[in-house]
């Protein structure tokens, strides 16, 4: 497996689900446990050597994670690292398909159209990615224009 920034951003976004955002002092074990759980969730079929390489790449990308005073601070650092390169304002006014493809290739989130008749899933997408909600101008059109975007987590 060739480790890319998309893999690392995806691990950050998924690790947020396994890290309590409370005011408890942050310790290295909190970050390591969240990253390990996220890696196992996102890449269950990858061998141990590649999982270890992905863990090291994720830790290398968080250069100032030891400066986090609380788990909430650590969660905020993970959130900003996961969202690096995703500009919600840039998605507005563009067709849904290229926006959704850009979100997928970014690696951290899965795009989902918000429809009035559907309930929002309470769990992440099938591969562990958190959702990014997209409101469109026409629920029935195959490729409508995006009106608003919001991170679900």
MDAnalysis code that builds the backbone (N, CA, C; Angstrom):
import MDAnalysis as mda
import numpy as np

u = mda.Universe.empty(459, n_residues=153, atom_resindex=np.repeat(np.arange(153), 3), trajectory=True)
u.add_TopologyAttr("name", ["N", "CA", "C"] * 153)
u.add_TopologyAttr("resid", np.arange(1, 154))
u.add_TopologyAttr("resname", ["UNK", "UNK", "UNK", "UNK", "UNK", "UNK", "UNK", "UNK", "UNK", "UNK", "UNK", "UNK", "UNK", "UNK", "UNK", "UNK", "UNK", "UNK", "UNK", "UNK", "UNK", "UNK", "UNK", "UNK", "UNK", "UNK", "UNK", "UNK", "UNK", "UNK", "UNK", "UNK", "UNK", "UNK", "UNK", "UNK", "UNK", "UNK", "UNK", "UNK", "UNK", "UNK", "UNK", "UNK", "UNK", "UNK", "UNK", "UNK", "UNK", "UNK", "UNK", "UNK", "UNK", "UNK", "UNK", "UNK", "UNK", "UNK", "UNK", "UNK", "UNK", "UNK", "UNK", "UNK", "UNK", "UNK", "UNK", "UNK", "UNK", "UNK", "UNK", "UNK", "UNK", "UNK", "UNK", "UNK", "UNK", "UNK", "UNK", "UNK", "UNK", "UNK", "UNK", "UNK", "UNK", "UNK", "UNK", "UNK", "UNK", "UNK", "UNK", "UNK", "UNK", "UNK", "UNK", "UNK", "UNK", "UNK", "UNK", "UNK", "UNK", "UNK", "UNK", "UNK", "UNK", "UNK", "UNK", "UNK", "UNK", "UNK", "UNK", "UNK", "UNK", "UNK", "UNK", "UNK", "UNK", "UNK", "UNK", "UNK", "UNK", "UNK", "UNK", "UNK", "UNK", "UNK", "UNK", "UNK", "UNK", "UNK", "UNK", "UNK", "UNK", "UNK", "UNK", "UNK", "UNK", "UNK", "UNK", "UNK", "UNK", "UNK", "UNK", "UNK", "UNK", "UNK", "UNK", "UNK", "UNK", "UNK", "UNK", "UNK", "UNK"])
u.atoms.positions = np.array([
    [0.847, -1.174, 0.000],
    [0.000, 0.000, 0.000],
    [0.896, 1.242, 0.000],
    [0.608, 2.144, -0.898],
    [1.328, 3.406, -0.951],
    [0.555, 4.436, -0.119],
    [1.171, 4.922, 0.938],
    [0.521, 5.856, 1.847],
    [0.453, 7.239, 1.193],
    [-0.753, 7.805, 1.112],
    [-0.939, 9.135, 0.535],
    [-1.520, 10.073, 1.597],
    [-1.541, 11.350, 1.286],
    [-2.143, 12.323, 2.199],
    [-3.644, 12.073, 2.355],
    [-4.283, 11.529, 1.328],
    [-5.706, 11.204, 1.437],
    [-5.924, 10.130, 2.503],
    [-5.034, 9.125, 2.570],
    [-5.137, 8.108, 3.610],
    [-4.990, 8.730, 4.993],
    [-4.003, 9.603, 5.132],
    [-3.727, 10.224, 6.426],
    [-4.889, 11.115, 6.860],
    [-5.418, 11.935, 5.946],
    [-6.562, 12.789, 6.285],
    [-7.774, 11.949, 6.673],
    [-7.952, 10.823, 5.994],
    [-9.056, 9.931, 6.322],
    [-8.921, 9.328, 7.709],
    [-7.704, 8.990, 8.082],
    [-7.467, 8.460, 9.429],
    [-7.762, 9.535, 10.469],
    [-7.359, 10.770, 10.203],
    [-7.644, 11.858, 11.136],
    [-9.146, 12.032, 11.331],
    [-9.892, 12.063, 10.223],
    [-11.342, 12.280, 10.308],
    [-12.028, 11.132, 11.042],
    [-11.597, 9.916, 10.796],
    [-12.206, 8.768, 11.464],
    [-11.788, 8.704, 12.922],
    [-10.564, 9.096, 13.240],
    [-10.085, 9.072, 14.624],
    [-10.887, 10.008, 15.516],
    [-11.444, 11.053, 14.939],
    [-12.264, 11.976, 15.731],
    [-13.455, 11.274, 16.384],
    [-13.956, 10.237, 15.734],
    [-15.094, 9.506, 16.266],
    [-14.715, 8.699, 17.498],
    [-13.434, 8.407, 17.664],
    [-12.970, 7.569, 18.765],
    [-12.214, 8.351, 19.829],
    [-12.282, 9.666, 19.761],
    [-11.589, 10.517, 20.725],
    [-12.618, 11.376, 21.444],
    [-12.680, 11.234, 22.752],
    [-13.606, 12.054, 23.530],
    [-13.120, 13.495, 23.509],
    [-14.002, 14.400, 23.222],
    [-13.649, 15.808, 23.160],
    [-13.895, 16.524, 24.471],
    [-13.540, 15.900, 25.582],
    [-13.785, 16.522, 26.882],
    [-12.561, 17.310, 27.354],
    [-12.632, 17.814, 28.547],
    [-11.565, 18.665, 29.079],
    [-10.527, 17.872, 29.877],
    [-10.499, 16.557, 29.724],
    [-9.482, 15.730, 30.372],
    [-8.135, 16.009, 29.730],
    [-7.078, 15.962, 30.524],
    [-5.740, 16.175, 29.980],
    [-5.434, 15.149, 28.902],
    [-4.877, 15.597, 27.820],
    [-4.544, 14.716, 26.702],
    [-3.224, 13.995, 26.981],
    [-3.197, 12.727, 26.681],
    [-1.990, 11.923, 26.824],
    [-1.724, 11.244, 25.494],
    [-0.467, 10.834, 25.254],
    [-0.162, 10.159, 23.984],
    [-1.030, 8.932, 23.728],
    [-1.410, 8.230, 24.787],
    [-2.214, 7.013, 24.590],
    [-3.581, 7.329, 23.997],
    [-4.126, 8.505, 24.301],
    [-5.422, 8.875, 23.729],
    [-5.328, 9.004, 22.210],
    [-4.289, 9.677, 21.752],
    [-4.094, 9.850, 20.312],
    [-3.776, 8.518, 19.649],
    [-2.894, 7.744, 20.238],
    [-2.497, 6.462, 19.638],
    [-3.686, 5.512, 19.530],
    [-4.503, 5.455, 20.587],
    [-5.671, 4.565, 20.562],
    [-6.666, 5.003, 19.489],
    [-6.905, 6.308, 19.388],
    [-7.849, 6.809, 18.376],
    [-7.326, 6.538, 16.965],
    [-6.032, 6.788, 16.738],
    [-5.459, 6.538, 15.411],
    [-5.475, 5.055, 15.070],
    [-5.097, 4.200, 16.016],
    [-5.090, 2.757, 15.752],
    [-6.483, 2.236, 15.433],
    [-7.475, 2.684, 16.198],
    [-8.854, 2.253, 15.939],
    [-9.311, 2.736, 14.564],
    [-8.979, 3.972, 14.215],
    [-9.356, 4.514, 12.909],
    [-8.683, 3.759, 11.771],
    [-7.416, 3.430, 11.930],
    [-6.692, 2.690, 10.889],
    [-7.303, 1.310, 10.702],
    [-7.623, 0.630, 11.803],
    [-8.235, -0.697, 11.691],
    [-9.627, -0.617, 11.085],
    [-10.337, 0.461, 11.344],
    [-11.680, 0.634, 10.779],
    [-11.618, 0.968, 9.291],
    [-10.702, 1.864, 8.913],
    [-10.611, 2.311, 7.521],
    [-9.914, 1.309, 6.611],
    [-8.946, 0.581, 7.150],
    [-8.141, -0.325, 6.334],
    [-8.027, -1.695, 6.998],
    [-9.122, -2.445, 7.084],
    [-9.081, -3.726, 7.804],
    [-8.261, -4.809, 7.102],
    [-8.109, -4.726, 5.797],
    [-7.432, -5.790, 5.051],
    [-5.958, -5.526, 4.811],
    [-5.437, -4.441, 5.337],
    [-4.033, -4.078, 5.121],
    [-3.171, -4.821, 6.137],
    [-1.972, -5.228, 5.729],
    [-1.108, -5.969, 6.650],
    [-0.515, -5.054, 7.726],
    [0.079, -5.679, 8.753],
    [0.595, -4.940, 9.913],
    [1.648, -3.912, 9.537],
    [2.496, -4.231, 8.604],
    [3.583, -3.326, 8.202],
    [3.019, -2.038, 7.603],
    [2.008, -2.170, 6.755],
    [1.397, -0.977, 6.155],
    [0.594, -0.181, 7.180],
    [-0.063, -0.880, 8.116],
    [-0.782, -0.168, 9.173],
    [0.189, 0.620, 10.044],
    [1.334, 0.046, 10.334],
    [2.342, 0.748, 11.122],
    [2.862, 1.966, 10.363],
    [3.093, 1.811, 9.060],
    [3.558, 2.935, 8.242],
    [2.506, 4.044, 8.202],
    [1.243, 3.665, 8.110],
    [0.165, 4.650, 8.113],
    [0.085, 5.365, 9.461],
    [0.266, 4.624, 10.541],
    [0.258, 5.241, 11.877],
    [1.391, 6.249, 12.009],
    [2.591, 5.893, 11.553],
    [3.725, 6.819, 11.623],
    [3.494, 8.050, 10.752],
    [2.915, 7.846, 9.575],
    [2.614, 8.990, 8.707],
    [1.594, 9.915, 9.360],
    [0.599, 9.326, 10.020],
    [-0.414, 10.143, 10.705],
    [0.205, 10.901, 11.875],
    [1.076, 10.259, 12.622],
    [1.731, 10.945, 13.746],
    [2.691, 12.025, 13.254],
    [3.370, 11.768, 12.145],
    [4.280, 12.779, 11.590],
    [3.528, 14.006, 11.095],
    [2.289, 13.817, 10.658],
    [1.498, 14.944, 10.175],
    [0.976, 15.840, 11.281],
    [0.991, 15.332, 12.501],
    [0.551, 16.121, 13.657],
    [1.782, 16.551, 14.445],
    [2.463, 17.532, 13.951],
    [3.736, 17.920, 14.564],
    [3.563, 18.542, 15.939],
    [2.459, 19.224, 16.193],
    [2.300, 19.892, 17.481],
    [1.227, 19.243, 18.355],
    [0.993, 17.953, 18.168],
    [-0.063, 17.307, 18.946],
    [0.278, 17.209, 20.420],
    [1.543, 17.223, 20.792],
    [1.901, 17.136, 22.204],
    [1.594, 18.425, 22.949],
    [1.373, 19.509, 22.223],
    [1.076, 20.774, 22.873],
    [-0.395, 20.892, 23.265],
    [-1.196, 19.898, 22.919],
    [-2.619, 19.945, 23.255],
    [-2.786, 19.763, 24.757],
    [-3.466, 20.686, 25.374],
    [-3.641, 20.622, 26.823],
    [-4.754, 19.640, 27.208],
    [-5.804, 19.576, 26.405],
    [-6.928, 18.693, 26.708],
    [-7.258, 17.846, 25.484],
    [-8.123, 16.854, 25.719],
    [-8.563, 16.032, 24.585],
    [-9.393, 16.854, 23.604],
    [-10.066, 17.877, 24.083],
    [-10.820, 18.759, 23.182],
    [-9.861, 19.512, 22.257],
    [-8.729, 19.957, 22.778],
    [-7.721, 20.624, 21.947],
    [-7.149, 19.659, 20.918],
    [-6.893, 18.428, 21.358],
    [-6.371, 17.405, 20.450],
    [-7.390, 17.098, 19.354],
    [-8.663, 17.015, 19.721],
    [-9.719, 16.774, 18.724],
    [-9.781, 17.916, 17.719],
    [-9.613, 19.144, 18.182],
    [-9.625, 20.289, 17.269],
    [-8.442, 20.244, 16.306],
    [-7.272, 19.819, 16.780],
    [-6.115, 19.680, 15.897],
    [-6.347, 18.596, 14.855],
    [-6.944, 17.470, 15.258],
    [-7.274, 16.406, 14.301],
    [-8.296, 16.905, 13.281],
    [-9.304, 17.625, 13.745],
    [-10.360, 18.129, 12.857],
    [-9.781, 19.079, 11.810],
    [-8.924, 19.989, 12.229],
    [-8.349, 20.933, 11.265],
    [-7.405, 20.228, 10.299],
    [-6.674, 19.206, 10.761],
    [-5.797, 18.449, 9.859],
    [-6.606, 17.635, 8.858],
    [-7.750, 17.088, 9.297],
    [-8.593, 16.294, 8.400],
    [-9.255, 17.168, 7.340],
    [-9.599, 18.396, 7.691],
    [-10.328, 19.281, 6.776],
    [-9.412, 20.129, 5.914],
    [-8.108, 19.988, 6.075],
    [-7.159, 20.753, 5.282],
    [-7.376, 20.457, 3.800],
    [-7.634, 21.469, 3.021],
    [-7.847, 21.296, 1.584],
    [-9.303, 21.217, 1.166],
    [-10.223, 21.153, 2.127],
    [-11.659, 21.145, 1.807],
    [-12.231, 22.517, 2.122],
    [-12.660, 23.226, 1.103],
    [-13.243, 24.548, 1.279],
    [-14.734, 24.465, 0.970],
    [-15.549, 24.556, 2.001],
    [-16.998, 24.434, 1.812],
    [-17.554, 25.548, 0.941],
    [-17.012, 26.749, 1.073],
    [-17.504, 27.870, 0.270],
    [-17.241, 27.651, -1.223],
    [-16.181, 26.937, -1.551],
    [-15.853, 26.661, -2.946],
    [-16.826, 25.664, -3.570],
    [-17.515, 24.886, -2.754],
    [-18.447, 23.873, -3.264],
    [-19.781, 24.476, -3.687],
    [-20.132, 25.617, -3.117],
    [-21.418, 26.247, -3.368],
    [-21.485, 26.723, -4.818],
    [-22.600, 26.390, -5.491],
    [-22.819, 26.833, -6.868],
    [-22.252, 25.897, -7.919],
    [-21.593, 24.835, -7.509],
    [-21.043, 23.877, -8.468],
    [-21.951, 22.655, -8.563],
    [-21.897, 21.914, -9.667],
    [-22.704, 20.694, -9.781],
    [-22.295, 19.658, -8.734],
    [-23.274, 18.852, -8.316],
    [-23.074, 17.882, -7.247],
    [-21.991, 16.854, -7.566],
    [-21.991, 16.300, -8.760],
    [-21.078, 15.201, -9.085],
    [-19.598, 15.575, -8.926],
    [-19.117, 16.684, -9.498],
    [-17.714, 17.020, -9.286],
    [-17.386, 17.384, -7.833],
    [-18.355, 17.951, -7.129],
    [-18.133, 18.265, -5.714],
    [-17.992, 16.974, -4.917],
    [-18.892, 16.025, -5.149],
    [-18.829, 14.747, -4.438],
    [-17.549, 13.989, -4.774],
    [-17.129, 14.024, -6.011],
    [-15.885, 13.358, -6.399],
    [-14.678, 14.013, -5.719],
    [-14.675, 15.333, -5.650],
    [-13.585, 16.027, -4.975],
    [-13.513, 15.694, -3.496],
    [-14.681, 15.562, -2.868],
    [-14.732, 15.183, -1.456],
    [-14.193, 13.766, -1.284],
    [-14.583, 12.862, -2.162],
    [-14.127, 11.471, -2.059],
    [-12.611, 11.382, -2.234],
    [-12.076, 12.067, -3.225],
    [-10.641, 11.987, -3.473],
    [-9.830, 12.759, -2.438],
    [-10.462, 13.669, -1.724],
    [-9.780, 14.334, -0.613],
    [-9.404, 13.301, 0.438],
    [-10.262, 12.314, 0.641],
    [-9.930, 11.175, 1.477],
    [-10.507, 11.152, 2.866],
    [-11.019, 12.250, 3.365],
    [-11.444, 12.274, 4.754],
    [-12.942, 12.058, 4.946],
    [-13.753, 12.483, 4.005],
    [-15.201, 12.473, 4.185],
    [-15.907, 11.785, 3.031],
    [-17.176, 11.447, 3.248],
    [-18.063, 10.953, 2.202],
    [-19.159, 11.990, 2.010],
    [-19.459, 12.315, 0.764],
    [-20.512, 13.289, 0.467],
    [-21.861, 12.594, 0.500],
    [-22.856, 13.330, 0.950],
    [-24.214, 12.791, 0.952],
    [-25.191, 13.923, 0.729],
    [-26.094, 13.729, -0.240],
    [-27.127, 14.723, -0.501],
    [-28.166, 14.665, 0.602],
    [-28.597, 15.818, 1.033],
    [-29.657, 15.912, 2.028],
    [-30.976, 15.948, 1.279],
    [-31.845, 15.003, 1.600],
    [-33.168, 14.932, 0.972],
    [-34.224, 14.998, 2.061],
    [-35.315, 15.638, 1.745],
    [-36.364, 15.868, 2.738],
    [-36.990, 14.567, 3.238],
    [-37.119, 13.567, 2.382],
    [-37.825, 12.345, 2.759],
    [-36.922, 11.303, 3.430],
    [-35.619, 11.513, 3.484],
    [-34.702, 10.529, 4.064],
    [-34.220, 10.973, 5.434],
    [-34.041, 9.997, 6.303],
    [-33.440, 10.304, 7.603],
    [-31.921, 10.256, 7.458],
    [-31.247, 11.015, 8.291],
    [-29.793, 11.082, 8.217],
    [-29.195, 9.888, 8.960],
    [-28.223, 9.168, 8.363],
    [-27.635, 8.016, 9.046],
    [-26.871, 8.447, 10.303],
    [-26.993, 7.657, 11.346],
    [-26.328, 7.992, 12.606],
    [-24.911, 7.440, 12.674],
    [-24.546, 6.621, 11.731],
    [-23.209, 6.023, 11.737],
    [-22.424, 6.518, 10.523],
    [-21.116, 6.315, 10.518],
    [-20.316, 6.736, 9.360],
    [-20.645, 5.909, 8.120],
    [-20.090, 6.309, 6.986],
    [-20.315, 5.566, 5.751],
    [-19.674, 4.187, 5.862],
    [-19.860, 3.367, 4.850],
    [-19.447, 1.969, 4.916],
    [-17.945, 1.787, 5.152],
    [-17.119, 2.731, 4.749],
    [-15.680, 2.580, 4.963],
    [-15.167, 3.427, 6.120],
    [-16.057, 3.884, 6.976],
    [-15.651, 4.604, 8.172],
    [-15.503, 6.101, 8.017],
    [-15.794, 6.624, 6.844],
    [-15.670, 8.068, 6.643],
    [-16.851, 8.798, 7.271],
    [-16.585, 9.914, 7.944],
    [-17.694, 10.744, 8.405],
    [-18.388, 11.406, 7.205],
    [-19.592, 11.875, 7.422],
    [-20.379, 12.461, 6.342],
    [-20.116, 13.945, 6.185],
    [-20.254, 14.419, 4.956],
    [-20.296, 15.845, 4.642],
    [-21.623, 16.055, 3.941],
    [-22.492, 16.829, 4.554],
    [-23.849, 17.030, 4.027],
    [-23.840, 18.080, 2.922],
    [-24.570, 17.778, 1.852],
    [-24.696, 18.705, 0.726],
    [-26.168, 18.929, 0.424],
    [-26.613, 20.187, 0.488],
    [-27.973, 20.553, 0.110],
    [-27.942, 21.005, -1.337],
    [-28.900, 20.532, -2.119],
    [-28.925, 20.846, -3.549],
    [-30.210, 21.586, -3.908],
    [-30.231, 22.156, -5.109],
    [-31.386, 22.941, -5.542],
    [-32.552, 22.086, -6.013],
    [-32.292, 20.842, -6.385],
    [-33.355, 19.983, -6.892],
    [-33.075, 18.566, -6.428],
    [-33.968, 18.031, -5.592],
    [-33.754, 16.687, -5.053],
    [-33.878, 15.591, -6.104],
    [-34.592, 15.851, -7.161],
    [-34.848, 14.825, -8.172],
    [-33.836, 14.822, -9.311],
    [-33.136, 15.894, -9.518],
    [-32.189, 15.988, -10.640],
    [-30.985, 15.083, -10.400],
    [-30.431, 14.495, -11.467],
    [-29.267, 13.619, -11.291],
    [-27.993, 14.370, -10.913],
    [-27.854, 15.597, -11.341],
    [-26.652, 16.363, -11.032],
    [-27.030, 17.824, -10.708],
    [-27.683, 18.028, -9.552],
    [-28.130, 19.375, -9.218],
    [-26.974, 20.259, -8.731],
    [-27.272, 21.510, -8.519],
    [-26.286, 22.475, -8.035],
    [-26.282, 22.459, -6.511],
    [-25.092, 22.506, -5.927],
    [-24.945, 22.510, -4.472],
    [-25.259, 23.911, -3.945],
    [-26.175, 23.970, -2.970],
    [-26.561, 25.247, -2.367],
    [-25.861, 25.496, -1.031],
    [-25.594, 24.432, -0.282],
    [-24.945, 24.566, 1.026],
    [-24.216, 23.281, 1.349],
    [-23.191, 23.394, 2.176],
    [-22.404, 22.235, 2.608],
    [-22.091, 22.378, 4.079],
    [-22.082, 21.227, 4.780],
    [-21.833, 21.245, 6.221],
    [-21.220, 19.919, 6.652],
    [-20.234, 19.977, 7.531],
    [-19.656, 18.764, 8.094],
    [-20.627, 18.185, 9.101],
    [-20.888, 16.883, 9.006],
    [-21.822, 16.242, 9.935],
    [-21.186, 16.010, 11.296],
    [-19.878, 15.888, 11.331],
    [-19.191, 15.637, 12.622],
    [-18.185, 16.702, 12.899],
])
